[in-house]
C-alpha cells in the first residue's frame, strides 16, 4: 500500500471539549447538582446513569487523552439542557489545520494569557480558587425563599469574585439580579437617610429596567423606611415573575453614617422577617458583602448580621496555594516553596496571587522573599497606600507597633479594630487581635519604628 501524505489523509479519532465547552458543561452540571442533588457533586456512576454514557467514556472525555464521537457529546450536553456549539469542540488525537498535533486539552492559561491579579476573578477564569463547600453552599441557599447570605472577609479575600458567581448562578436559574456597590454612592448621599433610601430604590429600578415611580410611593408622613418597604414590595418584587437576587457590596461603608445605618440595616432585617409569611417578600434573596463587623452602630436585635447564612472567606490553606500555583505554573508546585509563600502572606488570597504571578513571570523565590517587605518589592503599591493611611493616625501607629513587636495578641478598641480588620491588617484570635501575616510584621518593623 502506497504511503499517503499526512496532509491529505488524517486519522479521525473523535473530538474533545474546548476550554469554553468544558466550562459551560461544568456550570450546567453544578446547577443540576444544586437543584437535584442537594448541592453534592455527582459521582461518576450518577453522571453515567443521568446521561446514558459509560463511566469509561466520561473519564476519557474529562482527561482529554482520546476523543469521543459527536453523538456522545450531544447526548451529554442535552442531559444538562445545553445545546452543543461548534466552539465547544476541539480536535483530539488528530493533526490540526495548523499542523500542531493536539493530544490533550489545554487546562491552564499560558504565560501571555495570565493578567496581573487585580479586582474580582472573571467567571471563566481558571485562576478562581473555591473554598471548600462555600460556592455550593451559597448556590443552594440562594434558592431558598427570603434567604439572607452574609459574605464577610477583608479586602482582597475574594468577596467580589464569589458575588460574581452568585449572580451568574442566579442568572442561570432565571432569577432577576441586581448588585449595588455602596462605594458608588456619594458621601453626601450616604449621610442623608432620606436621600440614600431614594437612591437605593432608584438604582434597583434602573438596573431592572423598571419604571422609577418613587414619588408615587414616597410619603413623608409614612417615613423613609416604610416608603422604601412599600416601594420594594409593590413596585419591584410584585412586578417580577421570578425571584430577585439583590447583592449589596461594601456594606461597611454605611457603618460610619450612623443615621443611615440605623435605618437601612434594621430595614434589611425586617424584609427577611416579612418573607417568613409574605409570598411577595419570599421572592427576595438578599446577599450582603462586608469586610468587618467588629464595630456596628446599632443594637444586635436590629442588625442583619446575625441572621441568614454566614459565609466567612478564610485565608488560603496550603492545598489552595498549591492548586493556584499549579494553574500559574509557578515554583513547580513544590510544597516547600508553596509553604514559603503561605508563611509570607498568611494566606491572603490577593497577596498569594501577586506572589505567584511574579514567580510565573520569572522572579525567583529568594528574590521575592528578600524584597517583599520593601517599598521596592512586588507589594510596593499596596504597601505604600497602606503606609500613607497609617501615617495619618498616631493611634494606628501605636497599635501596629505593639503588634509588630509582640508575640501575643492584644486588645484593641472596637472602632480601631473595625478599620484595621477591614483593611486586612489584623485578624482575631482567642486572646484579642494579631497581625494577619509576616509580610506586614516585617514591613511595620522596617517602616514604623524609625
Protein Blocks (a to p, Z undefined) as FASTA:
>chain_A
ZZddfklpccdebjaddfklmmmmmmmmmmmmmmmnnopacdfklmmmmnopafklmmmm
mnomaccdfklmmmmmmmnopacdfklpccehiacfkopacfbdcfbdcfklpccdedjd
dfklckbccdehklmmmmmmmmpghiacdddddehilmmmmmmmmmmmmmmnopacdddd
fklpcfklmmpmklmmmmmmmmmmmmnopacffklmgcfknommlmmmmmmmmmmmmmpc
bdcddddehklmmmmmmmlmmmmmmmmmmmmmmmmmpmklmmpccddddfbfkbccbdfk
lpcklgcjddddddddfklmmmmmmmnopghlpaklmmmmmmmnnopaklmmmmmmmmmn
opafklmmmmmmpckbmklmmmmmmmmmmmmpmklmmmmmmmmmpmbdcdddfklmmmmm
mnopaccdfklcadfbfklmmmmmmmmmZZ
